[in-house]
């Protein structure tokens, strides 16, 4: 079975994003471990680690995954990335805390819960980054994101 060119390009982009997220995840684990070693509770250490991982993932996604020729103003792009990936981070943190609270064998361990919650976040973050931050095109000319911030507070969103 042979993949169509657009599907192959999309899978390659998803794989590159996965590598960027994996590096962000390594930063997450390191920050989490440092937070625990400093005496922070697992929930506080997790929030700090997530914030750091989000910044690392943004930088790698912007410069290495989606291409330098497609960038808009960095603050607008950062805000869209934080919004899109903030949802993934919220789901990540919520699942992590829930798994800890359930106190189930295996899945309620700190590290297992970390891996499971971060895996869910990857899928949410890729969809959000791909569609809301960088638009629909694949490595070609940058298209507008699917959702644009209104220029006036209370103005309707343009399609």
Secondary structure, 3 states (H helix, E strand, C coil): CCCCHHHHHHHHHHHHHHHHHHHHHHHHHHHHHHHHHCCCCHHHHHHHHHHHHHHHHHHHHHHHHCCHHHCCCHHHHHHHHHHHHHHHHHHHHHHHHHHHHHCCCCCCCHHHHHHHHHHHHHHHHHHHHHHHHCCCCCCCCCCCCCCCCCCCCCCCCCC
